[in-house]
């Protein structure tokens, strides 16, 4: 195999990875937005950022890329909290917005 063919194959693989990652990231943004709306939260910056990239197997045993993303949200409008989501291939596996504090009125004795 010549160096030119190897270079073209490497370029093609990188182009596919970029295209696939962009597509999956958009699915992640929509999932994070829906999760925030369902919990009455505000998705900040309207984006997710890749935190980890690895391999995993789907329910059929096929090898897929497992991507972990982080995103920021606000529960009061005055703060910034961190959430995360994990995607296996183009399927959302887990969305985490973590525990939130609930303000209660102080009790007087």
Backbone as numpy.savetxt, mean C-alpha at the origin, in Angstrom:
# Nx Ny Nz CAx CAy CAz Cx Cy Cz
24.66 -15.91 -25.48 23.81 -14.74 -25.48 24.71 -13.50 -25.48
24.44 -12.61 -26.39 25.28 -11.43 -26.48 24.89 -10.40 -25.43
25.76 -9.48 -25.23 25.54 -8.43 -24.25 24.33 -7.56 -24.62
24.12 -7.33 -25.91 22.99 -6.51 -26.34 21.65 -7.18 -26.01
21.57 -8.48 -26.24 20.34 -9.21 -25.94 20.09 -9.20 -24.44
21.13 -9.42 -23.65 21.00 -9.38 -22.21 20.54 -7.99 -21.75
21.09 -6.95 -22.32 20.70 -5.58 -22.00 19.24 -5.32 -22.33
18.78 -5.81 -23.48 17.38 -5.64 -23.86 16.45 -6.39 -22.93
16.83 -7.60 -22.55 16.01 -8.37 -21.61 15.95 -7.68 -20.24
17.08 -7.18 -19.78 17.10 -6.48 -18.49 16.25 -5.21 -18.56
16.36 -4.47 -19.65 15.54 -3.27 -19.82 14.06 -3.62 -19.86
13.70 -4.68 -20.57 12.31 -5.13 -20.64 11.79 -5.53 -19.27
12.60 -6.22 -18.48 12.19 -6.62 -17.14 11.98 -5.41 -16.24
12.86 -4.44 -16.32 12.70 -3.22 -15.53 11.47 -2.42 -15.96
11.21 -2.35 -17.27 10.02 -1.65 -17.76 8.76 -2.35 -17.27
8.74 -3.68 -17.29 7.57 -4.40 -16.78 7.39 -4.15 -15.29
8.47 -4.19 -14.51 8.38 -3.95 -13.07 7.85 -2.55 -12.79
8.31 -1.55 -13.52 7.83 -0.18 -13.33 6.34 -0.09 -13.66
5.93 -0.66 -14.79 4.52 -0.60 -15.18 3.64 -1.34 -14.17
4.04 -2.52 -13.77 3.25 -3.31 -12.82 3.19 -2.61 -11.47
4.29 -2.05 -11.01 4.31 -1.35 -9.73 3.42 -0.12 -9.74
3.39 0.61 -10.85 2.52 1.77 -10.97 1.06 1.35 -10.91
0.71 0.29 -11.61 -0.65 -0.22 -11.62 -1.09 -0.67 -10.22
-0.26 -1.43 -9.55 -0.58 -1.95 -8.22 -0.63 -0.81 -7.20
0.25 0.18 -7.35 0.22 1.33 -6.44 -1.10 2.08 -6.55
-1.62 2.25 -7.75 -2.92 2.92 -7.93 -4.05 2.13 -7.27
-4.00 0.82 -7.35 -4.98 -0.02 -6.65 -4.85 0.21 -5.14
-3.62 0.31 -4.65 -3.39 0.56 -3.23 -3.91 1.91 -2.79
-3.75 2.94 -3.62 -4.27 4.27 -3.28 -5.79 4.22 -3.16
-6.45 3.56 -4.11 -7.91 3.46 -4.06 -8.35 2.69 -2.82
-7.64 1.62 -2.49 -8.00 0.82 -1.30 -7.80 1.63 -0.02
-6.71 2.38 0.08 -6.46 3.20 1.26 -7.52 4.30 1.37
-7.89 4.89 0.25 -8.93 5.93 0.26 -10.26 5.37 0.73
-10.65 4.20 0.21 -11.92 3.57 0.62 -11.90 3.21 2.10
-10.77 2.67 2.58 -10.66 2.30 4.00 -10.77 3.53 4.89
-10.13 4.61 4.51 -10.20 5.84 5.30 -11.62 6.40 5.30
-12.26 6.41 4.15 -13.63 6.91 4.08 -14.57 6.05 4.93
-14.39 4.75 4.91 -15.25 3.85 5.68 -15.10 4.07 7.18
-13.91 4.47 7.62 -13.67 4.70 9.05 -13.79 6.17 9.44
-14.21 7.02 8.51 -14.35 8.44 8.82 -13.01 9.15 8.96
-12.01 8.68 8.25 -10.67 9.26 8.31 -10.38 10.03 7.02
-9.35 10.85 7.06 -8.95 11.61 5.88 -7.59 11.10 5.41
-7.54 10.60 4.17 -6.27 10.17 3.58 -5.47 11.41 3.22
-4.29 11.54 3.79 -3.46 12.71 3.54 -2.54 12.46 2.35
-2.26 13.48 1.60 -1.36 13.45 0.45 -1.88 12.60 -0.70
-3.00 11.92 -0.51 -3.66 11.12 -1.55 -2.69 10.17 -2.24
-1.83 9.51 -1.45 -0.86 8.60 -2.04 -0.44 7.54 -1.02
0.20 6.51 -1.53 0.86 5.49 -0.70 2.31 5.42 -1.14
3.18 5.00 -0.22 4.61 4.90 -0.53 5.08 3.48 -0.25
5.88 2.96 -1.15 6.38 1.59 -0.99 7.31 1.53 0.22
7.11 0.53 1.05 7.94 0.33 2.23 8.78 -0.94 2.11
8.22 -1.94 1.44 8.92 -3.23 1.34 8.46 -3.95 0.08
9.36 -4.65 -0.55 9.06 -5.43 -1.75 9.68 -6.81 -1.57
8.87 -7.83 -1.79 9.35 -9.19 -1.64 8.53 -10.15 -2.47
8.70 -11.43 -2.23 7.96 -12.46 -2.94 7.01 -13.17 -1.99
5.91 -13.63 -2.52 4.94 -14.39 -1.74 4.14 -15.28 -2.66
3.40 -16.20 -2.11 2.57 -17.10 -2.90 1.10 -16.78 -2.68
0.34 -16.80 -3.77 -1.10 -16.55 -3.67 -1.82 -17.83 -3.27
-3.15 -17.79 -3.25 -3.94 -18.95 -2.82 -3.76 -20.16 -3.73
-3.39 -19.93 -4.99 -3.16 -21.02 -5.93 -1.71 -21.52 -5.92
-0.87 -20.94 -5.07 0.52 -21.37 -4.97 1.45 -20.70 -5.96
0.95 -19.73 -6.74 1.80 -19.02 -7.71 2.64 -17.98 -7.00
3.86 -17.81 -7.47 4.77 -16.82 -6.92 4.37 -15.44 -7.42
4.19 -14.49 -6.49 3.78 -13.12 -6.82 4.65 -12.14 -6.05
4.65 -10.90 -6.50 5.32 -9.84 -5.74 4.42 -9.43 -4.57
5.02 -9.35 -3.39 4.32 -8.87 -2.19 4.88 -7.48 -1.91
3.98 -6.49 -1.91 4.38 -5.12 -1.69 3.71 -4.59 -0.43
4.49 -3.94 0.42 3.95 -3.27 1.61 4.06 -1.77 1.37
2.96 -1.07 1.60 2.91 0.37 1.42 2.56 1.03 2.75
2.97 2.26 2.92 2.55 3.08 4.05 1.83 4.31 3.51
0.94 4.85 4.33 0.23 6.07 3.96 -0.09 6.84 5.23
-0.34 8.12 5.07 -0.68 8.97 6.21 -2.15 9.32 6.16
-2.76 9.38 7.34 -4.15 9.76 7.44 -4.34 10.59 8.69
-5.48 11.24 8.78 -5.81 12.04 9.95 -7.17 11.61 10.46
-7.28 11.49 11.78 -8.58 11.15 12.36 -9.26 12.38 12.95
-8.52 13.46 13.17 -9.11 14.68 13.72 -9.00 15.87 12.78
-8.15 15.77 11.78 -7.89 16.90 10.89 -6.72 17.74 11.36
-6.24 17.49 12.58 -5.12 18.26 13.15 -3.89 17.40 13.42
-3.91 16.17 12.99 -2.78 15.30 13.27 -2.46 14.46 12.03
-1.36 13.76 12.11 -0.91 12.88 11.03 -0.57 11.55 11.65
-1.25 10.49 11.16 -1.01 9.14 11.67 -0.58 8.27 10.50
0.06 7.15 10.81 0.60 6.27 9.78 -0.25 5.02 9.67
-0.61 4.66 8.45 -1.31 3.42 8.16 -0.48 2.59 7.21
-0.90 1.38 6.97 -0.15 0.51 6.05 -1.11 -0.41 5.33
-0.65 -0.92 4.20 -1.39 -1.95 3.49 -0.42 -2.88 2.81
-0.82 -4.12 2.66 -0.01 -5.15 2.03 -0.78 -5.68 0.83
-0.08 -5.78 -0.30 -0.69 -6.30 -1.51 0.12 -7.49 -2.00
-0.60 -8.52 -2.41 0.02 -9.70 -3.00 -0.43 -9.74 -4.45
0.48 -9.52 -5.36 0.10 -9.33 -6.76 -0.68 -8.03 -6.85
-1.90 -8.08 -7.38 -2.73 -6.88 -7.43 -3.93 -6.99 -6.49
-3.82 -7.88 -5.49 -4.89 -8.08 -4.51 -4.49 -7.50 -3.15
-5.39 -6.74 -2.56 -5.14 -6.19 -1.22 -5.28 -7.31 -0.20
-4.26 -7.49 0.62 -4.28 -8.53 1.65 -4.69 -7.95 3.01
-4.08 -6.83 3.39 -4.31 -6.25 4.71 -4.26 -4.73 4.59
-5.20 -4.06 5.29 -5.13 -2.61 5.45 -5.16 -2.34 6.94
-4.21 -1.54 7.42 -4.11 -1.26 8.84 -4.12 0.25 9.07
-5.12 0.71 9.80 -5.14 2.11 10.23 -4.90 2.21 11.72
-4.61 1.10 12.35 -4.20 1.08 13.74 -5.27 1.52 14.72
-4.94 1.41 15.99 -5.90 1.84 17.01 -5.97 3.37 17.05
-7.14 3.86 17.34 -7.33 5.31 17.44 -7.84 5.64 18.84
-7.41 6.76 19.33 -7.88 7.21 20.64 -9.28 7.73 20.52
-10.10 7.42 21.50 -11.47 7.91 21.55 -11.56 8.82 22.76
-11.90 10.08 22.53 -12.00 11.05 23.63 -13.29 10.79 24.39
-13.20 10.75 25.67 -14.39 10.59 26.51 -14.45 11.77 27.46
-15.64 12.08 27.88 -15.82 13.18 28.83 -15.31 12.74 30.19
-14.60 13.63 30.90 -14.11 13.24 32.23 -15.28 13.06 33.18
-15.14 12.12 34.07 -16.20 11.88 35.07 -15.84 12.64 36.34
-16.83 13.25 36.92 -16.64 13.99 38.16 -17.21 13.16 39.30
-16.46 13.08 40.38 -16.90 12.28 41.53 -17.39 13.17 42.62
